[in-house]
Every structure is written in C-alpha cells, then in structure tokens.
C-alpha cells in the first residue's frame, strides 16, 4: 500500500487541490497529475466508470504521484471492496445522511481490528510481495473515508456523522443541498450558505477537515480566509467545456464571426 500523500498533507494543514474525474479514461488522471493537482476523485456515481477502468485510472494516479479517491455510487460491501482492491486510497460517499452509513462503510473499508474487509493480496497489496499482516496494518493507516453531506437530513445529522473517528474529511455538496432546500442550483442562496455554515462550524468543532467545492474565485477566497484548505475545483468535463467554449468564442471574434 502506497503512502497516502493527500492524508499527510491534510494532517500538516497544507492547501490541497483536487478535481472530480468523470471521463472514464486514465489520460484524464495523468493530465491532472501533470497539472500538479494533489488528488482526483474518480466518479462512479455520475459516470459510467467500470471497475476495470477504475483500476487503470488508479494506476495512472500512482504513476504520476497523486492520490486517487473514488466516489462510489452507494455504500455497498462489494463496491467498496473492489474499488479499494483496485488500489484506490479512499472512498467518497455521496448523500450521507446517517452515522450508520459511515459505520457500514468503515466496516467494509478497513481490515481487522477496525473492520471486516475481505483479505486479498492483489495489486493493492503488491501481489503478496510483502507479508499480508504488514499490508493490513499499512492499508488501515492509509485508507480515507470521505462523506459528502448534501441534504437537509444530512445537515441535521452532521454531528453524529462527523463524530465517527473514521471520517478523514467532509466534502460539502451544495448542489444537491440546494435542491433539498427547494432551491435547485442556487448554491449562493443565503439559505444554502446558512446550512453550509452549520456544517463548517460542526466540522471545526469536531476537528474534522472541511473540503470546499470551489465554484468561483470570490467564494474560494472567502472559504480560504475562514481556514478551509481542501478544495475541489469542480469536474474535468465542465472545466474543459468552458475552456473550449471560451477559446472558440475568441477565435470566432478574431475571424469576424459572432
């Protein structure tokens, strides 16, 4: 099990930057690594990413030296096992609304004495190059569990959720939270921001690192001033689309078009 560089940087309170990867191909991970991101969140929830492709994408992350996390589609024993056996160094859990979801995920993600993850000496364990007992101990030290709290119900249960000793950091989900508040996609609305502030304050009180999805520069600056140091800069599809669209617009105007 490789050292989880992201976990170490967060413990040292360094600023770290990640991005969701929704295009199921290792080149996207490699590209972000060369762009000097600290981590990627390979998306299995909103993207048609197969387990085999996750393994290829994790391998690309390892080759370029960034931390691969996977946003799973649900808290499912087999899903968590396969993703971690691929070599992912953590799981991001969407739509967390109860402590039970975290407890179940931890049981499936950790080996004894924390959990009951099925023993295996595949690629995550370097194909039994090292003793399995040594690998188990290392794996338990390096794996990360990251809940996304993105609903009124999740906000209401924030203290119970974040009280779990297995939460590595919490990731806000303002988009789905806005919909939960009957304000779809109004992520800057004061009601949405009020609920995010509740989550932030509880995370700070419980000493759980808080991750922000940076949607614009002003918002990013404000969260940095508050003390946040984990930032997810959206996903690579939207970032690429806006860059392509902007570039096309510039060159159309230069050519005399509209």
Backbone as CSV, one residue per row, in Angstrom:
resi,resn,N_x,N_y,N_z,CA_x,CA_y,CA_z,C_x,C_y,C_z
1,UNK,0.856,-1.198,0.000,0.000,0.000,0.000,0.883,1.236,0.000
2,UNK,0.694,2.094,-0.971,1.489,3.308,-1.076,1.121,4.303,0.024
3,UNK,2.056,5.159,0.346,1.767,6.230,1.299,0.709,7.150,0.710
4,UNK,-0.259,7.511,1.519,-1.314,8.417,1.077,-0.829,9.854,1.273
5,UNK,-0.310,10.429,0.203,0.267,11.773,0.287,-0.780,12.817,0.651
6,UNK,-1.998,12.617,0.168,-3.071,13.559,0.476,-3.345,13.576,1.975
7,UNK,-3.424,12.412,2.582,-3.697,12.316,4.016,-2.616,13.041,4.819
8,UNK,-1.379,12.879,4.407,-0.261,13.510,5.111,-0.327,15.029,4.968
9,UNK,-0.637,15.512,3.758,-0.728,16.958,3.528,-1.859,17.574,4.347
10,UNK,-2.984,16.873,4.424,-4.115,17.380,5.211,-3.747,17.433,6.685
11,UNK,-3.069,16.412,7.170,-2.634,16.406,8.573,-1.696,17.574,8.865
12,UNK,-0.916,17.970,7.860,0.008,19.098,8.007,-0.643,20.441,7.686
13,UNK,-1.976,20.409,7.417,-2.759,21.612,7.122,-2.236,22.377,5.901
14,UNK,-1.754,21.627,4.920,-1.349,22.238,3.658,-2.576,22.437,2.777
15,UNK,-2.540,23.442,1.924,-3.591,23.601,0.933,-3.467,22.491,-0.102
16,UNK,-4.587,21.810,-0.372,-4.590,20.743,-1.371,-5.746,20.965,-2.338
17,UNK,-5.518,20.547,-3.588,-6.485,20.796,-4.650,-6.773,19.507,-5.415
18,UNK,-8.059,19.252,-5.620,-8.468,18.062,-6.346,-9.521,18.382,-7.383
19,UNK,-9.895,17.361,-8.128,-10.933,17.529,-9.140,-11.639,16.197,-9.355
20,UNK,-12.949,16.267,-9.577,-13.686,15.084,-9.973,-13.271,14.697,-11.395
21,UNK,-13.150,13.402,-11.623,-12.851,12.903,-12.967,-14.025,12.036,-13.406
22,UNK,-14.760,12.549,-14.378,-15.965,11.868,-14.843,-15.783,11.177,-16.186
23,UNK,-14.763,11.559,-16.921,-14.460,10.893,-18.196,-13.664,9.635,-17.862
24,UNK,-14.214,8.473,-18.138,-13.575,7.232,-17.701,-12.372,6.842,-18.557
25,UNK,-11.258,7.509,-18.291,-10.034,7.200,-19.033,-8.826,7.645,-18.220
26,UNK,-7.768,6.828,-18.169,-6.584,7.180,-17.371,-5.865,8.434,-17.846
27,UNK,-6.026,8.802,-19.107,-5.359,10.008,-19.602,-5.796,11.242,-18.826
28,UNK,-7.076,11.289,-18.429,-7.561,12.449,-17.684,-6.877,12.556,-16.321
29,UNK,-6.651,11.425,-15.689,-5.953,11.415,-14.402,-4.508,11.846,-14.591
30,UNK,-3.879,11.317,-15.623,-2.486,11.664,-15.915,-2.349,13.158,-16.207
31,UNK,-3.294,13.694,-16.963,-3.284,15.122,-17.303,-3.348,15.974,-16.033
32,UNK,-4.247,15.634,-15.118,-4.396,16.405,-13.882,-3.167,16.262,-12.994
33,UNK,-2.539,15.114,-13.051,-1.304,14.933,-12.308,-0.204,15.843,-12.816
34,UNK,-0.079,15.927,-14.135,0.920,16.822,-14.720,0.581,18.281,-14.450
35,UNK,-0.712,18.581,-14.284,-1.136,19.947,-13.948,-0.894,20.257,-12.466
36,UNK,-0.392,19.274,-11.719,0.032,19.415,-10.321,-1.128,19.513,-9.321
37,UNK,-2.231,18.834,-9.644,-3.275,18.638,-8.635,-2.753,17.651,-7.598
38,UNK,-3.324,17.710,-6.404,-2.903,16.806,-5.335,-3.677,15.490,-5.346
39,UNK,-4.922,15.539,-5.804,-5.739,14.326,-5.795,-6.829,14.406,-6.846
40,UNK,-7.343,13.251,-7.187,-8.505,13.155,-8.077,-9.577,12.347,-7.367
41,UNK,-10.829,12.647,-7.694,-11.959,11.838,-7.221,-12.578,11.199,-8.457
42,UNK,-12.242,9.955,-8.674,-12.770,9.218,-9.821,-14.249,8.950,-9.566
43,UNK,-15.089,9.376,-10.507,-16.533,9.367,-10.259,-17.200,8.098,-10.764
44,UNK,-17.801,7.385,-9.839,-18.582,6.203,-10.189,-20.076,6.481,-10.039
45,UNK,-20.408,7.590,-9.380,-21.816,7.910,-9.147,-22.486,8.473,-10.392
46,UNK,-21.866,9.479,-11.003,-22.480,10.170,-12.143,-21.800,9.845,-13.464
47,UNK,-20.954,8.839,-13.486,-20.226,8.495,-14.708,-20.270,6.985,-14.935
48,UNK,-20.195,6.548,-16.194,-20.261,5.111,-16.496,-18.896,4.443,-16.357
49,UNK,-18.291,4.576,-15.170,-16.931,4.087,-14.962,-16.958,2.662,-14.420
50,UNK,-16.388,1.743,-15.170,-16.363,0.340,-14.763,-15.253,0.106,-13.743
51,UNK,-15.336,-1.007,-13.043,-14.299,-1.351,-12.068,-12.952,-1.530,-12.761
52,UNK,-12.964,-2.143,-13.924,-11.711,-2.330,-14.675,-11.082,-0.986,-15.025
53,UNK,-11.925,-0.019,-15.449,-11.391,1.298,-15.802,-10.889,2.036,-14.560
54,UNK,-11.569,1.854,-13.427,-11.093,2.466,-12.188,-9.665,2.006,-11.894
55,UNK,-9.416,0.721,-12.083,-8.064,0.214,-11.836,-7.045,0.900,-12.743
56,UNK,-7.372,1.080,-14.015,-6.464,1.771,-14.932,-6.245,3.225,-14.500
57,UNK,-7.303,3.875,-14.059,-7.204,5.274,-13.638,-6.403,5.404,-12.351
58,UNK,-6.584,4.454,-11.440,-5.784,4.436,-10.210,-4.315,4.230,-10.554
59,UNK,-4.040,3.339,-11.498,-2.661,3.081,-11.914,-2.024,4.356,-12.488
60,UNK,-2.806,5.130,-13.234,-2.298,6.394,-13.775,-1.980,7.369,-12.652
61,UNK,-2.844,7.412,-11.637,-2.600,8.293,-10.481,-1.318,7.898,-9.764
62,UNK,-1.119,6.615,-9.594,0.096,6.130,-8.942,1.332,6.511,-9.750
63,UNK,1.232,6.375,-11.068,2.381,6.661,-11.930,2.773,8.134,-11.889
64,UNK,1.768,9.015,-11.755,2.047,10.449,-11.789,2.221,11.030,-10.390
65,UNK,1.879,10.245,-9.364,2.159,10.655,-7.992,1.090,11.476,-7.302
66,UNK,-0.194,11.256,-7.666,-1.280,11.934,-6.958,-2.181,10.889,-6.305
67,UNK,-2.984,11.338,-5.362,-3.810,10.408,-4.591,-5.136,10.135,-5.304
68,UNK,-5.456,8.868,-5.568,-6.737,8.531,-6.194,-7.804,8.157,-5.168
69,UNK,-8.867,8.937,-5.137,-10.068,8.594,-4.377,-11.152,8.212,-5.372
70,UNK,-12.146,7.472,-4.937,-13.261,7.094,-5.807,-14.567,7.466,-5.130
71,UNK,-15.400,8.224,-5.857,-16.757,8.455,-5.345,-17.616,7.265,-5.757
72,UNK,-17.971,6.455,-4.774,-18.762,5.265,-5.044,-20.222,5.664,-5.282
73,UNK,-20.983,4.748,-5.856,-22.381,5.061,-6.154,-23.291,4.781,-4.970
74,UNK,-22.861,3.885,-4.076,-23.655,3.546,-2.904,-22.763,2.842,-1.891
75,UNK,-23.225,2.800,-0.647,-22.480,2.084,0.393,-22.818,0.609,0.249
76,UNK,-21.954,-0.073,-0.481,-22.174,-1.472,-0.807,-20.877,-2.233,-0.568
77,UNK,-20.959,-3.349,0.136,-19.774,-4.116,0.519,-18.907,-4.470,-0.680
78,UNK,-19.505,-5.010,-1.732,-18.734,-5.445,-2.895,-18.133,-4.272,-3.655
79,UNK,-18.895,-3.170,-3.747,-18.383,-1.991,-4.431,-17.145,-1.452,-3.722
80,UNK,-17.237,-1.286,-2.418,-16.118,-0.751,-1.640,-14.913,-1.679,-1.734
81,UNK,-15.153,-2.982,-1.624,-14.056,-3.955,-1.691,-13.326,-3.872,-3.021
82,UNK,-14.069,-3.860,-4.119,-13.444,-3.870,-5.444,-12.677,-2.572,-5.717
83,UNK,-13.262,-1.440,-5.309,-12.606,-0.150,-5.525,-11.281,-0.077,-4.767
84,UNK,-11.286,-0.517,-3.513,-10.059,-0.480,-2.719,-9.058,-1.527,-3.195
85,UNK,-9.547,-2.686,-3.632,-8.638,-3.699,-4.174,-7.995,-3.235,-5.480
86,UNK,-8.650,-2.302,-6.172,-8.046,-1.697,-7.368,-6.858,-0.806,-7.002
87,UNK,-6.804,-0.390,-5.730,-5.709,0.464,-5.287,-6.130,1.868,-4.907
88,UNK,-7.432,2.160,-4.973,-7.893,3.483,-4.535,-7.492,3.697,-3.090
89,UNK,-7.107,4.925,-2.759,-6.643,5.210,-1.403,-7.729,5.806,-0.512
90,UNK,-8.941,5.818,-1.023,-10.048,6.287,-0.214,-11.335,6.267,-1.003
91,UNK,-12.439,6.352,-0.275,-13.752,6.404,-0.911,-14.465,7.681,-0.489
92,UNK,-15.145,8.277,-1.453,-16.017,9.422,-1.202,-17.443,8.891,-1.277
93,UNK,-18.208,9.140,-0.211,-19.557,8.573,-0.113,-20.585,9.675,-0.329
94,UNK,-21.362,9.620,-1.396,-22.367,10.657,-1.634,-23.596,10.479,-0.764
95,UNK,-24.307,11.580,-0.546,-25.628,11.558,0.101,-25.611,10.889,1.481
96,UNK,-24.638,11.232,2.292,-24.584,10.665,3.641,-25.581,11.411,4.522
97,UNK,-26.460,10.649,5.150,-27.499,11.236,5.990,-27.571,10.589,7.376
98,UNK,-26.790,9.522,7.596,-26.811,8.855,8.896,-25.414,8.402,9.292
99,UNK,-25.196,8.258,10.585,-23.935,7.712,11.094,-23.772,6.260,10.646
100,UNK,-24.891,5.561,10.497,-24.848,4.149,10.110,-24.148,3.967,8.766
101,UNK,-24.341,4.900,7.844,-23.674,4.796,6.542,-22.156,4.813,6.709
102,UNK,-21.665,5.663,7.587,-20.229,5.738,7.833,-19.736,4.469,8.527
103,UNK,-20.477,3.998,9.507,-20.080,2.792,10.231,-20.018,1.587,9.289
104,UNK,-21.002,1.481,8.407,-21.026,0.368,7.449,-19.860,0.478,6.478
105,UNK,-19.618,1.694,5.970,-18.512,1.902,5.034,-17.178,1.566,5.696
106,UNK,-17.004,1.999,6.944,-15.758,1.724,7.661,-15.563,0.231,7.859
107,UNK,-16.617,-0.456,8.207,-16.526,-1.907,8.397,-16.084,-2.602,7.120
108,UNK,-16.518,-2.080,5.974,-16.189,-2.685,4.684,-14.860,-2.202,4.113
109,UNK,-14.372,-1.076,4.611,-13.148,-0.487,4.046,-11.892,-0.850,4.832
110,UNK,-12.049,-1.206,6.100,-10.898,-1.490,6.957,-10.802,-2.972,7.278
111,UNK,-9.573,-3.406,7.452,-9.312,-4.755,7.920,-9.388,-4.803,9.452
112,UNK,-9.321,-6.005,10.006,-9.233,-6.204,11.451,-8.057,-5.375,12.006
113,UNK,-8.196,-4.713,13.139,-9.271,-4.848,14.135,-10.397,-3.830,13.979
114,UNK,-10.354,-3.002,12.911,-11.374,-1.962,12.743,-12.601,-2.514,12.043
115,UNK,-12.360,-3.243,10.945,-13.466,-3.724,10.136,-13.288,-5.162,9.704
116,UNK,-14.077,-5.546,8.702,-14.071,-6.940,8.236,-13.853,-7.022,6.733
117,UNK,-13.105,-6.068,6.182,-12.801,-6.108,4.743,-12.155,-7.449,4.390
118,UNK,-12.624,-8.037,3.313,-12.136,-9.351,2.909,-10.655,-9.301,2.545
119,UNK,-9.903,-10.267,3.032,-8.455,-10.301,2.810,-8.125,-10.665,1.373
120,UNK,-7.128,-9.958,0.828,-6.714,-10.199,-0.548,-5.303,-9.669,-0.727
121,UNK,-4.500,-10.361,-1.525,-3.133,-9.900,-1.773,-2.937,-9.579,-3.246
122,UNK,-3.923,-8.877,-3.829,-3.849,-8.466,-5.226,-2.992,-7.238,-5.409
123,UNK,-3.371,-6.387,-6.364,-2.496,-5.264,-6.704,-2.377,-4.255,-5.566
124,UNK,-3.427,-4.049,-4.784,-3.334,-3.111,-3.667,-2.297,-3.568,-2.646
125,UNK,-2.115,-4.885,-2.537,-1.127,-5.454,-1.621,0.143,-5.879,-2.309
126,UNK,0.397,-5.307,-3.491,1.619,-5.601,-4.267,1.754,-7.093,-4.571
127,UNK,0.604,-7.745,-4.770,0.578,-9.155,-5.178,1.380,-10.047,-4.231
128,UNK,1.228,-9.771,-2.918,1.868,-10.564,-1.860,3.382,-10.400,-1.821
129,UNK,3.874,-9.291,-2.338,5.318,-9.017,-2.242,5.735,-8.886,-0.779
130,UNK,4.850,-8.317,0.029,5.106,-8.155,1.452,4.145,-9.060,2.230
131,UNK,4.400,-9.245,3.488,3.524,-10.099,4.293,2.138,-9.477,4.364
132,UNK,1.130,-10.320,4.383,-0.248,-9.839,4.399,-0.542,-9.071,5.682
133,UNK,0.031,-9.508,6.797,-0.192,-8.795,8.056,0.408,-7.392,8.010
134,UNK,1.542,-7.245,7.352,2.169,-5.932,7.193,1.307,-5.036,6.305
135,UNK,0.790,-5.628,5.234,-0.077,-4.876,4.326,-1.349,-4.415,5.021
136,UNK,-1.978,-5.290,5.803,-3.222,-4.949,6.503,-3.029,-3.722,7.394
137,UNK,-1.956,-3.729,8.146,-1.684,-2.609,9.047,-1.474,-1.318,8.263
138,UNK,-0.720,-1.408,7.174,-0.444,-0.224,6.346,-1.724,0.280,5.686
139,UNK,-2.527,-0.648,5.169,-3.774,-0.270,4.498,-4.705,0.467,5.443
140,UNK,-4.830,-0.019,6.663,-5.699,0.632,7.641,-5.220,2.043,7.977
141,UNK,-3.922,2.279,7.885,-3.378,3.612,8.161,-3.623,4.587,7.011
142,UNK,-3.693,4.068,5.792,-3.705,4.942,4.615,-5.086,5.201,4.017
143,UNK,-6.030,4.294,4.200,-7.352,4.439,3.579,-8.108,5.628,4.173
144,UNK,-8.800,6.363,3.304,-9.587,7.523,3.729,-11.071,7.282,3.455
145,UNK,-11.908,7.774,4.364,-13.359,7.750,4.179,-13.856,9.187,4.220
146,UNK,-14.530,9.592,3.150,-14.947,10.986,2.988,-16.450,11.055,2.731
147,UNK,-17.238,11.463,3.702,-18.671,11.636,3.451,-18.963,12.951,2.730
148,UNK,-19.912,12.898,1.809,-20.479,14.115,1.231,-21.813,14.354,1.930
149,UNK,-21.961,15.516,2.536,-23.225,15.873,3.182,-23.912,16.887,2.275
150,UNK,-25.051,16.474,1.721,-25.652,17.258,0.639,-27.177,17.236,0.672
151,UNK,-27.731,17.255,1.902,-29.183,17.321,2.048,-29.523,17.903,3.410
152,UNK,-30.784,18.319,3.569,-31.249,18.815,4.860,-31.078,17.730,5.924
153,UNK,-31.393,16.483,5.552,-31.290,15.381,6.502,-29.841,15.173,6.940
154,UNK,-28.926,15.279,6.002,-27.516,15.128,6.332,-27.020,16.231,7.248
155,UNK,-27.454,17.461,6.969,-27.073,18.591,7.826,-27.612,18.378,9.244
156,UNK,-28.831,17.882,9.343,-29.432,17.656,10.654,-28.656,16.609,11.458
157,UNK,-28.044,15.660,10.756,-27.308,14.575,11.411,-25.788,14.806,11.382
158,UNK,-25.371,16.030,11.102,-23.947,16.314,10.883,-23.069,15.947,12.079
159,UNK,-23.551,16.211,13.283,-22.721,15.938,14.452,-22.502,14.440,14.631
160,UNK,-23.549,13.663,14.466,-23.425,12.207,14.590,-22.505,11.650,13.505
161,UNK,-22.664,12.156,12.285,-21.851,11.678,11.160,-20.381,12.007,11.382
162,UNK,-20.100,13.254,11.723,-18.712,13.706,11.830,-18.049,13.270,13.132
163,UNK,-18.821,12.712,14.039,-18.249,12.187,15.281,-17.551,10.854,15.054
164,UNK,-17.759,10.237,13.908,-17.080,8.980,13.621,-15.572,9.206,13.549
165,UNK,-14.788,8.379,14.212,-13.326,8.526,14.162,-12.746,8.150,12.811
166,UNK,-13.580,7.611,11.917,-13.094,7.142,10.624,-13.301,8.154,9.491
167,UNK,-13.865,9.313,9.811,-14.046,10.358,8.794,-12.725,11.101,8.594
168,UNK,-12.184,11.027,7.394,-10.897,11.691,7.095,-11.093,13.174,6.839
169,UNK,-12.119,13.520,6.077,-12.569,14.897,5.911,-13.979,14.858,5.369
170,UNK,-14.683,15.967,5.465,-16.056,16.032,4.965,-16.083,16.942,3.747
171,UNK,-16.824,16.529,2.726,-16.955,17.305,1.486,-18.371,17.844,1.381
172,UNK,-18.485,19.157,1.268,-19.821,19.756,1.118,-20.410,19.407,-0.240
173,UNK,-21.740,19.351,-0.269,-22.445,19.091,-1.525,-23.519,20.136,-1.738
174,UNK,-23.093,21.356,-2.010,-24.027,22.482,-2.100,-25.054,22.310,-3.213
175,UNK,-24.690,21.633,-4.293,-25.613,21.496,-5.424,-26.860,20.710,-5.021
176,UNK,-26.664,19.491,-4.530,-27.823,18.697,-4.113,-28.473,19.269,-2.857
177,UNK,-27.681,19.923,-2.013,-28.262,20.585,-0.844,-29.242,21.672,-1.286
178,UNK,-28.887,22.404,-2.323,-29.789,23.455,-2.814,-31.113,22.862,-3.281
179,UNK,-31.042,21.712,-3.925,-32.265,21.043,-4.375,-33.069,20.543,-3.180
180,UNK,-32.369,20.032,-2.168,-33.028,19.575,-0.948,-33.789,20.704,-0.268
181,UNK,-33.297,21.943,-0.460,-33.930,23.127,0.122,-34.928,23.779,-0.837
182,UNK,-35.276,23.063,-1.912,-36.203,23.565,-2.932,-35.660,24.809,-3.626
183,UNK,-34.327,24.861,-3.756,-33.645,25.972,-4.431,-32.628,25.410,-5.418
184,UNK,-33.067,24.567,-6.365,-32.115,23.844,-7.210,-31.131,24.756,-7.946
185,UNK,-29.848,24.457,-7.702,-28.691,25.104,-8.323,-28.476,26.540,-7.864
186,UNK,-29.216,26.991,-6.876,-28.958,28.321,-6.311,-27.976,28.165,-5.149
187,UNK,-26.775,27.762,-5.487,-25.792,27.421,-4.453,-25.321,28.632,-3.657
188,UNK,-25.496,29.833,-4.203,-25.114,31.041,-3.473,-26.253,31.609,-2.628
189,UNK,-27.422,30.986,-2.694,-28.568,31.473,-1.935,-28.244,31.468,-0.448
190,UNK,-28.734,32.466,0.285,-28.401,32.601,1.700,-28.839,31.393,2.521
191,UNK,-29.932,30.736,2.121,-30.398,29.563,2.865,-29.429,28.393,2.698
192,UNK,-28.922,28.217,1.482,-27.934,27.167,1.225,-26.655,27.465,1.999
193,UNK,-26.203,28.715,1.921,-24.974,29.103,2.612,-25.116,28.981,4.126
194,UNK,-26.321,29.244,4.640,-26.557,29.113,6.079,-26.347,27.672,6.524
195,UNK,-26.839,26.719,5.730,-26.679,25.309,6.075,-25.223,24.871,5.948
196,UNK,-24.521,25.412,4.960,-23.099,25.095,4.830,-22.313,25.620,6.028
197,UNK,-22.709,26.782,6.525,-22.053,27.343,7.708,-22.253,26.443,8.929
198,UNK,-23.448,25.849,9.047,-23.702,24.912,10.143,-22.756,23.717,10.046
199,UNK,-22.601,23.200,8.827,-21.711,22.059,8.609,-20.266,22.432,8.914
200,UNK,-19.856,23.608,8.455,-18.489,24.088,8.688,-18.190,24.222,10.181
201,UNK,-19.116,24.831,10.899,-18.890,25.052,12.329,-18.798,23.730,13.102
202,UNK,-19.647,22.778,12.727,-19.598,21.476,13.397,-18.302,20.746,13.067
203,UNK,-17.884,20.814,11.811,-16.620,20.184,11.419,-15.455,20.794,12.184
204,UNK,-15.472,22.112,12.304,-14.398,22.799,13.020,-14.399,22.403,14.494
205,UNK,-15.578,22.348,15.086,-15.709,21.982,16.494,-15.182,20.571,16.754
206,UNK,-15.455,19.655,15.829,-15.049,18.258,15.986,-13.680,17.980,15.376
207,UNK,-13.031,19.030,14.875,-11.688,18.938,14.289,-11.653,17.981,13.097
208,UNK,-12.698,18.071,12.273,-12.763,17.306,11.029,-12.440,18.260,9.879
209,UNK,-11.431,17.980,9.075,-11.116,18.858,7.946,-12.321,19.007,7.006
210,UNK,-12.484,20.228,6.486,-13.656,20.565,5.669,-13.199,20.850,4.238
211,UNK,-13.841,20.195,3.287,-13.489,20.367,1.875,-14.558,21.171,1.160
212,UNK,-14.105,22.146,0.392,-14.987,23.060,-0.332,-14.960,22.732,-1.825
213,UNK,-16.135,22.750,-2.458,-16.182,22.719,-3.916,-16.135,24.170,-4.377
214,UNK,-15.007,24.584,-4.917,-14.809,25.991,-5.298,-15.506,26.268,-6.627
215,UNK,-16.586,27.046,-6.561,-17.391,27.316,-7.753,-17.076,28.658,-8.399
216,UNK,-16.443,29.551,-7.654,-15.987,30.820,-8.224,-14.881,31.370,-7.328
217,UNK,-14.168,32.358,-7.823,-12.992,32.852,-7.113,-13.349,33.561,-5.815
218,UNK,-14.437,34.323,-5.802,-14.827,35.042,-4.585,-15.161,34.061,-3.469
219,UNK,-15.937,33.035,-3.802,-16.312,32.020,-2.820,-15.074,31.288,-2.313
220,UNK,-14.196,30.954,-3.238,-12.955,30.257,-2.873,-12.129,31.096,-1.893
221,UNK,-12.024,32.378,-2.181,-11.248,33.290,-1.329,-11.840,33.363,0.077
222,UNK,-13.167,33.433,0.157,-13.826,33.528,1.453,-13.601,32.275,2.296
223,UNK,-13.703,31.107,1.671,-13.500,29.870,2.418,-12.051,29.721,2.856
224,UNK,-11.136,30.177,2.032,-9.724,30.128,2.416,-9.473,31.019,3.627
225,UNK,-10.131,32.192,3.660,-9.988,33.098,4.803,-10.526,32.469,6.081
226,UNK,-11.586,31.660,5.951,-12.166,31.006,7.126,-11.272,29.887,7.656
227,UNK,-10.368,29.427,6.822,-9.454,28.386,7.273,-9.560,27.069,6.547
228,UNK,-10.433,26.978,5.541,-10.507,25.754,4.745,-9.212,25.602,3.947
229,UNK,-8.759,24.366,3.780,-7.547,24.165,2.988,-7.632,22.954,2.056
230,UNK,-8.856,22.400,1.923,-9.085,21.325,0.951,-10.087,21.848,-0.070
231,UNK,-9.678,21.856,-1.333,-10.519,22.452,-2.382,-10.676,21.492,-3.551
232,UNK,-11.942,21.305,-3.967,-12.251,20.524,-5.161,-12.709,21.511,-6.230
233,UNK,-11.979,21.560,-7.325,-12.240,22.572,-8.348,-13.173,22.051,-9.440
234,UNK,-14.304,21.487,-9.015,-15.304,21.026,-9.972,-14.907,19.716,-10.624
235,UNK,-15.390,19.511,-11.854,-15.011,18.303,-12.589,-14.342,18.674,-13.904
236,UNK,-13.635,17.705,-14.463,-12.820,17.987,-15.656,-13.673,18.197,-16.898
237,UNK,-14.880,17.645,-16.926,-15.737,17.840,-18.105,-16.171,19.292,-18.214
238,UNK,-16.711,19.831,-17.109,-17.169,21.217,-17.128,-16.025,22.183,-17.346
239,UNK,-14.874,21.891,-16.727,-13.703,22.758,-16.882,-13.254,22.773,-18.336
240,UNK,-13.188,21.603,-18.959,-12.768,21.522,-20.361,-13.784,22.197,-21.277
241,UNK,-15.070,21.954,-21.015,-16.101,22.557,-21.862,-16.005,24.077,-21.862
242,UNK,-15.888,24.665,-20.669,-15.813,26.134,-20.583,-14.550,26.674,-21.262
243,UNK,-13.452,25.947,-21.119,-12.206,26.385,-21.759,-12.328,26.308,-23.278
244,UNK,-12.902,25.233,-23.795,-13.080,25.087,-25.242,-14.040,26.141,-25.774
245,UNK,-15.132,26.357,-25.040,-16.134,27.329,-25.455,-15.542,28.736,-25.503
246,UNK,-14.769,29.083,-24.480,-14.136,30.404,-24.425,-13.142,30.588,-25.560
247,UNK,-12.334,29.567,-25.802,-11.329,29.658,-26.867,-12.000,29.798,-28.235
248,UNK,-13.050,29.021,-28.465,-13.775,29.106,-29.732,-14.367,30.489,-29.921
249,UNK,-14.940,31.051,-28.854,-15.521,32.390,-28.942,-14.490,33.435,-29.319
250,UNK,-13.311,33.350,-28.712,-12.236,34.310,-29.018,-11.847,34.234,-30.485
251,UNK,-11.617,33.049,-30.982,-11.153,32.905,-32.366,-12.261,33.170,-33.377
252,UNK,-13.511,32.922,-33.007,-14.613,33.308,-33.882,-14.648,34.826,-34.060
253,UNK,-14.475,35.539,-32.921,-14.486,37.005,-32.988,-13.293,37.528,-33.807
254,UNK,-12.149,36.909,-33.631,-10.975,37.325,-34.394,-11.162,37.127,-35.889
255,UNK,-11.965,36.108,-36.228,-12.214,35.817,-37.647,-13.381,36.611,-38.201
256,UNK,-13.974,37.445,-37.343,-15.082,38.279,-37.798,-16.436,37.620,-37.668
257,UNK,-16.526,36.553,-36.911,-17.801,35.874,-36.736,-18.527,36.393,-35.511
258,UNK,-19.627,35.746,-35.146,-20.409,36.137,-33.979,-20.323,35.068,-32.920
